[in-house]
Protein backbone atom coordinates (compact mmCIF):
# COMPACT_ATOMS: atom_id res chain seq x y z
CA UNK A 1 0.00 0.00 0.00
CA UNK A 2 1.26 3.45 -0.87
CA UNK A 3 0.54 6.06 1.77
CA UNK A 4 -1.99 5.94 4.60
CA UNK A 5 -5.09 7.32 2.91
CA UNK A 6 -8.20 5.78 4.53
CA UNK A 7 -9.91 4.93 1.26
CA UNK A 8 -6.81 3.25 -0.20
CA UNK A 9 -5.96 1.20 2.90
CA UNK A 10 -9.51 0.11 3.72
CA UNK A 11 -10.18 -0.96 0.13
CA UNK A 12 -7.37 -3.52 0.50
CA UNK A 13 -8.00 -4.63 4.09
CA UNK A 14 -11.70 -5.16 3.44
CA UNK A 15 -10.75 -7.89 0.97
CA UNK A 16 -10.11 -10.02 4.05
CA UNK A 17 -13.17 -11.99 5.09
CA UNK A 18 -15.37 -10.61 7.85
CA UNK A 19 -14.50 -13.62 10.04
CA UNK A 20 -10.77 -12.97 9.70
CA UNK A 21 -11.14 -9.28 10.46
CA UNK A 22 -13.23 -9.96 13.59
CA UNK A 23 -10.46 -12.24 14.89
CA UNK A 24 -8.28 -9.16 15.44
CA UNK A 25 -8.68 -8.23 19.11
CA UNK A 26 -6.15 -5.44 19.60
CA UNK A 27 -4.43 -2.82 17.45
CA UNK A 28 -1.63 -0.49 18.55
CA UNK A 29 -1.44 2.75 16.58
CA UNK A 30 -0.39 6.37 16.75
CA UNK A 31 -2.78 9.30 17.16
CA UNK A 32 -3.26 10.01 13.45
CA UNK A 33 -7.01 10.26 12.70
CA UNK A 34 -6.68 8.33 9.43
CA UNK A 35 -5.17 5.35 11.25
CA UNK A 36 -7.92 5.37 13.86
CA UNK A 37 -10.62 5.56 11.18
CA UNK A 38 -9.07 2.68 9.24
CA UNK A 39 -8.88 0.51 12.37
CA UNK A 40 -12.48 1.30 13.29
CA UNK A 41 -13.80 0.44 9.80
CA UNK A 42 -11.76 -2.70 9.11
CA UNK A 43 -11.44 -4.22 12.58
CA UNK A 44 -14.55 -3.19 14.57
CA UNK A 45 -14.05 -5.88 17.25
CA UNK A 46 -10.47 -4.78 18.05
CA UNK A 47 -9.49 -2.68 21.05
CA UNK A 48 -7.47 0.33 19.90
CA UNK A 49 -4.34 1.14 21.92
CA UNK A 50 -2.48 4.42 21.47
CA UNK A 51 1.19 3.54 21.44
CA UNK A 52 2.95 4.81 24.58
CA UNK A 53 6.03 6.01 22.70
CA UNK A 54 3.99 8.37 20.53
CA UNK A 55 2.42 9.90 23.65
CA UNK A 56 5.79 10.32 25.37
CA UNK A 57 7.30 11.71 22.18
CA UNK A 58 4.80 14.58 22.27
CA UNK A 59 5.95 15.53 25.77
CA UNK A 60 9.64 15.32 24.81
CA UNK A 61 9.02 17.49 21.75
CA UNK A 62 7.24 20.08 23.90
CA UNK A 63 10.38 20.36 26.08
CA UNK A 64 12.53 20.69 22.96
CA UNK A 65 10.25 23.44 21.63
CA UNK A 66 10.92 25.43 24.79
CA UNK A 67 14.66 24.84 24.46
CA UNK A 68 14.67 25.94 20.79
CA UNK A 69 12.67 29.07 21.60
CA UNK A 70 15.13 29.98 24.35
CA UNK A 71 18.05 29.40 21.97
CA UNK A 72 16.60 31.76 19.35
CA UNK A 73 16.19 34.38 22.06
CA UNK A 74 19.83 33.86 23.09
CA UNK A 75 20.98 34.22 19.48
CA UNK A 76 19.00 37.44 19.07
CA UNK A 77 20.42 38.84 22.30
CA UNK A 78 23.96 37.95 21.22
CA UNK A 79 23.44 39.63 17.83
CA UNK A 80 22.36 42.83 19.58
CA UNK A 81 25.41 42.70 21.87
CA UNK A 82 27.75 42.13 18.91
CA UNK A 83 26.24 45.08 17.02
CA UNK A 84 26.52 47.31 20.10
CA UNK A 85 30.17 46.34 20.68
CA UNK A 86 30.96 46.98 17.01
CA UNK A 87 29.32 50.42 17.17
CA UNK A 88 31.48 51.23 20.19
CA UNK A 89 34.64 50.05 18.40
CA UNK A 90 35.07 47.10 20.74
CA UNK A 91 35.43 43.33 20.29
CA UNK A 92 32.58 41.29 21.69
CA UNK A 93 33.43 38.32 23.90
CA UNK A 94 30.50 36.09 24.78
CA UNK A 95 30.31 35.30 28.51
CA UNK A 96 30.71 31.61 29.36
CA UNK A 97 29.42 29.45 32.20
CA UNK A 98 31.59 27.36 34.52
CA UNK A 99 31.63 24.40 32.10
CA UNK A 100 32.93 26.57 29.24
CA UNK A 101 29.63 26.84 27.34
CA UNK A 102 28.28 30.15 26.14
CA UNK A 103 24.53 30.64 26.49
CA UNK A 104 23.75 29.59 22.93
CA UNK A 105 26.11 26.59 23.21
CA UNK A 106 24.46 25.56 26.47
CA UNK A 107 21.04 25.49 24.82
CA UNK A 108 22.30 23.74 21.67
CA UNK A 109 24.23 21.04 23.56
CA UNK A 110 21.37 20.26 25.93
CA UNK A 111 19.30 18.61 23.21
CA UNK A 112 20.13 14.99 24.12
CA UNK A 113 20.11 15.21 27.91
CA UNK A 114 16.50 16.45 27.83
CA UNK A 115 15.48 13.16 26.19
CA UNK A 116 17.22 11.02 28.83
CA UNK A 117 16.37 10.09 32.40
CA UNK A 118 18.37 11.92 35.02
CA UNK A 119 19.95 8.63 36.13
CA UNK A 120 21.39 8.09 32.63
CA UNK A 121 23.16 11.45 32.35
CA UNK A 122 26.93 11.46 32.00
CA UNK A 123 28.93 13.65 34.37
CA UNK A 124 29.28 16.45 31.79
CA UNK A 125 25.55 16.26 31.05
CA UNK A 126 24.80 16.48 34.76
CA UNK A 127 26.87 19.67 35.04
CA UNK A 128 25.29 21.13 31.91
CA UNK A 129 21.78 20.25 33.14
CA UNK A 130 22.47 21.98 36.46
CA UNK A 131 23.43 25.19 34.65
CA UNK A 132 20.54 24.92 32.19
CA UNK A 133 17.95 24.42 34.94
CA UNK A 134 19.43 27.23 36.99
CA UNK A 135 19.24 29.66 34.07
CA UNK A 136 15.91 28.37 32.70
CA UNK A 137 13.64 27.12 35.52
CA UNK A 138 10.72 26.73 33.08
CA UNK A 139 12.71 24.19 31.05
CA UNK A 140 13.51 22.35 34.28
CA UNK A 141 9.82 22.18 35.20
CA UNK A 142 8.90 21.04 31.67
CA UNK A 143 11.61 18.35 31.72
CA UNK A 144 10.31 16.83 34.96
CA UNK A 145 6.74 17.00 33.64
CA UNK A 146 7.78 14.91 30.62
CA UNK A 147 9.65 12.44 32.85
CA UNK A 148 6.63 12.03 35.14
CA UNK A 149 4.53 11.04 32.16
CA UNK A 150 7.04 8.25 31.46
CA UNK A 151 6.83 7.14 35.10
CA UNK A 152 3.07 6.66 34.76
CA UNK A 153 3.66 4.16 31.97
CA UNK A 154 6.50 2.50 33.84
CA UNK A 155 4.89 2.18 37.28
CA UNK A 156 1.15 1.73 36.74
CA UNK A 157 -0.23 -1.78 36.24
CA UNK A 158 -3.98 -1.09 36.30
CA UNK A 159 -6.18 1.15 34.17
CA UNK A 160 -7.92 2.84 37.10
CA UNK A 161 -4.65 3.84 38.75
CA UNK A 162 -3.21 5.00 35.43
CA UNK A 163 -6.31 7.08 34.66
CA UNK A 164 -6.10 8.81 38.05
CA UNK A 165 -2.40 9.61 37.70
CA UNK A 166 -2.89 10.72 34.11
CA UNK A 167 -5.63 13.12 35.23
CA UNK A 168 -3.31 14.56 37.91
CA UNK A 169 -0.54 14.96 35.36
CA UNK A 170 -2.96 16.71 33.02
CA UNK A 171 -3.87 19.15 35.82
CA UNK A 172 -0.17 19.87 36.44
CA UNK A 173 0.31 20.65 32.75
CA UNK A 174 -2.74 22.89 32.79
CA UNK A 175 -1.48 24.79 35.85
CA UNK A 176 2.02 25.19 34.38
CA UNK A 177 0.67 27.41 31.61
CA UNK A 178 3.27 26.17 29.13
CA UNK A 179 1.97 26.75 25.60
CA UNK A 180 4.33 24.09 24.25
CA UNK A 181 2.47 21.46 26.30
CA UNK A 182 -0.90 22.58 24.94
CA UNK A 183 -1.01 20.03 22.12
CA UNK A 184 0.14 17.29 24.50
CA UNK A 185 -2.75 18.03 26.84
CA UNK A 186 -5.25 18.24 23.97
CA UNK A 187 -4.04 14.96 22.46
CA UNK A 188 -4.28 13.16 25.80
CA UNK A 189 -7.76 14.57 26.39
CA UNK A 190 -8.90 13.46 22.92
CA UNK A 191 -7.37 9.97 23.01
CA UNK A 192 -7.45 9.12 26.72
CA UNK A 193 -9.63 6.02 26.26
CA UNK A 194 -7.17 4.54 23.76
CA UNK A 195 -4.21 5.67 25.89
CA UNK A 196 -5.35 3.86 29.04
CA UNK A 197 -6.09 0.71 27.01
CA UNK A 198 -2.31 0.25 27.05
CA UNK A 199 -2.51 -0.80 30.71
CA UNK A 200 -4.63 -3.87 29.85
CA UNK A 201 -1.82 -5.83 28.15
CA UNK A 202 0.97 -3.19 27.88
CA UNK A 203 1.14 -3.68 24.11
CA UNK A 204 3.24 -1.40 21.88
CA UNK A 205 4.06 -1.30 18.20
CA UNK A 206 7.79 -1.11 18.95
CA UNK A 207 8.47 -4.31 16.96
CA UNK A 208 6.67 -2.91 13.92
CA UNK A 209 8.50 0.42 14.19
CA UNK A 210 11.81 -1.40 14.46
CA UNK A 211 11.00 -3.56 11.43
CA UNK A 212 9.94 -0.48 9.48
CA UNK A 213 13.24 1.22 10.34
CA UNK A 214 15.12 -1.84 9.04
CA UNK A 215 13.16 -1.72 5.77
CA UNK A 216 13.92 1.99 5.31
CA UNK A 217 17.60 1.42 6.04
CA UNK A 218 17.72 -1.52 3.62
CA UNK A 219 16.00 0.54 0.94
CA UNK A 220 18.29 3.54 1.43
CA UNK A 221 21.36 1.37 0.77
CA UNK A 222 20.16 0.98 -2.82
CA UNK A 223 19.09 4.63 -3.24
CA UNK A 224 15.47 3.58 -3.74
CA UNK A 225 13.75 0.57 -5.28
CA UNK A 226 12.86 -0.03 -8.94
CA UNK A 227 11.96 -3.73 -8.94
CA UNK A 228 9.46 -3.96 -6.07
CA UNK A 229 8.93 -7.73 -6.38
CA UNK A 230 12.65 -8.47 -6.17
CA UNK A 231 13.02 -6.03 -3.27
CA UNK A 232 10.29 -7.86 -1.31
CA UNK A 233 11.92 -11.19 -2.14
CA UNK A 234 15.30 -10.04 -0.76
CA UNK A 235 13.60 -8.52 2.27
CA UNK A 236 11.84 -11.78 3.07
CA UNK A 237 15.12 -13.70 2.82
CA UNK A 238 16.88 -11.36 5.22
CA UNK A 239 14.21 -10.61 7.83
CA UNK A 240 11.44 -13.21 7.52
N, C-alpha and C positions, 0 to 999 in steps of 0.2 A: 504494500500500500504506500502510495506517495502522499505525504502530508498527514494531517490529522483532522481534515474536514469531516464533519459528522455524517453528511450524506454519503461520502465516499467510503468511509470506514464501515458504517452500518450496512451498506449495500452488500459488502463482502461477508461480514460476520453473520448476517441474517440468512446466508446460504446454509449455515449449520442448522440441523434440525432443532425443533423446539425442545425436544427431550434433552439433547446435548447441551443446549444453552441454559436450561433450567438446572443442570447438574452443577453449574458454577455457583459456589456458595459465598465466595469472598473475592473482592477485587481491590488491590491497592493502586492508588492513582494520585496525581498531583491535584492542584486546585483549579486547573483550567476548566472552564464551563463546557467546552466541547467534549472533553474526556468524560465528564460526569454525565452529560446527555447521552453519549454513546453507550456507556455502561448501563444507564437506566433503560434504554430502548432494547439493547441486545441481551442483557442478562438481568431481567427484572427480579429474579429470586436471590441475587447476590447482595451481600452486605458490602457497602462501599466504605473503604478505609483510606482516609487522607494520609499519605505517607509522612512519617514524622520528620524526615530530613528536609522535606519541602517547607514544613512549618518552621523548623528551626532556622532554615536558610533565610527566611523572611526577617527573622529577628537579627541575625548576624548582619544582613545587608542594611538594616536600619542603623545599626551601630556604625557601619562603614560610611553610610551617608553623612552621619554627623562628623566623622573624622575628615571626610573629603571637604565638607563645607568649612570646617575649621582651617584646613590647609589652604583653601583658596583665600580665606580671610588673612592668613599669615603671609601668603604671597603678595596680596594687595598691600598689606602694611609694609612689607619689606620694600616693595617698589616705591612707595611714597618716601620711605627713609633714604633710599638710594638717590632719588631725585632731589631731595632736600640737601643731602650731603654734597651732591654734585653742584647744586646752585651756590653752596657756600664755599666751593673750592676745596672740599675735603674728600677723603677716601672713606667709603662706608665699610665698616667691619661688623658683620652680623654677630650679635651676642650668642654665646653658646651655653648650654647647660653643663652640669657636672660630668656627664658622660661623653661630652664632646659634640653632641648634636645641636644644630641650630633649631629654631622653632619649626621651620618647614621640614627639616630632616627628621625631626622627632615625629611629626605627624605622618610623614611618608613611610618611615621605617616601622611604624606601629601597626601596619596593616595585618601582619600574620599573627601577632600576639593577641589581637582582639578576636580571632577565630578560635583560639586555644583555651583550654581550661587553665586556671591559675597554677595548678599543680604540675602542668606540663611545660611551663615557661623555663627557658634557660636563664642563667644568671644575668646575662646582658639584657634579656627581655624583661626580667624582673625589675632591674634598675630603670629601664626605659619606661615600663608601665607605671612605676612609682612617680616618675617625673610627669608623664602624660596625665595621670589622674590628679596630680597636684595642680597642674596648670589648667586642666579641663575637667572639673568635677562632674559636669553633665555627661561627658563620655564615660566616666567611671560608673555613674549610675546606670547608664544605658547598657554598659558591658555586663554588669551584674544582673540586670533584668533579663538579658538574653541567656545568661548562664542558668538562671533560675528556671527558665522555660525548659532547658535541657534536663534539669534535675527532676522536673515533673515526669518526663518520659522515663527517666532512669529509675526513679524510686517508686512510682505508683504501680500497683498491681491490680487495682480494681477500678471500674469505670466511675463509680460514685465518688471515690476519693479523688480521682483525677479530675473529675468535673468540678469539684469544690475548689481544688487548688488552682485549676485553670481560671475559674471565676475570680479568685483572689488576685492572681497574676494580672488578669485583665483590668481589675480595679487599680492596681499599682501603675500599670501603663497609662490608664486614663488620668490618674492623679499627677503623673510625671509631667504631662503637658508636652511631651516630645512629639513634634509633628512627624518626624521620621518613623515613629512607631504607629502612626495612624493607620497605615494600610495593614500592618500586622494585626492590630486590634480588629479592624473591619473584616479581615479574612477569617480570623478565628471566630468572630461572631457569626459570620455567614455559614461556616463549615463546621461548627462545633460538634454536630451530631456525628459527622464522618470522622472528625478528629478523635473523639473519645472511643470510637469503635476500635481504634488501635489497641486499647487495653483489654479487649476480649482475648485475642490470640497473639498480640504484639507482632503482627505481620508488617513487613516493609517490602518495597520493591527494589531493595538494594542489589539483589542478584541480577535483576533485569537491567538496572542502570549500569552495573559492572559489565554485563555482557554487551550492552549497547556501546559502552566506551571501547571495548575490545574490537567491535565491528568497525567503529569509526577510525580507530588507530590502524587496523588492518587495511581499510579502504584508503586512508591517507598515504600509506606506503607506496601505493600504485598511482597516486595523483588522480584518483577517481576510478570509476568502473565503466567499461564499455560493454563487455559481455556479462550481463547480469546472471545468466544461468551458470556460467563457469565460475563466477565469483561466489555464488551460493554453494556450488559444489565444493570449492576449496574451503569455504567457511565451515561447512559441515564436517569435512575431514579433519580440520584443526580443532574445532571446539565442540563438536557433537558428542 
